[in-house]
């Protein structure tokens, strides 16, 4: 969490610094950074929720109370925790890819706007 905060803080300030240097619509980068920061903080909150759910025995509860004949569900609390962690990491990786794609599209858009 501290490493993420440090990287995000550095990137955010570098975007703010570039705002002052050029008349390009760099505020779009700042907006993207704000959205990315919010989304990653939401993933941090999700990790906290998974931790707390596991701590209070929520996954043990799932073993005896969650059933569905149409799909195969985890059979132990450790399998439930593992599934939650895998999904959490998939969301994290998908978000990194998403913001990478959006930042590339934004970079191209800013270049086109600057050429006008």
C-alpha angles and dihedrals in degrees: 000000000000092000090051091048091050093049093045092048091050093048093045093052092046089054091048090049091052088051090065095046101053137035092225120119092265090147084085089066090050090051090050090050090051091051093046091049091051093048093049090048087053089054088051090053089049089053089051091051091051090049093050093044089053093045094054092047098258094143091049087053089052091057093063102030110037113078134159125167093199096065138031111252129191114275101205135044089245091055090050090051091047092051091049091050093047092051090047091053091046089054090049094050092044090052092051090051092045095051090044091055093044092049090052090050090047092050090053091047093050090051091051092048091049092054092061 
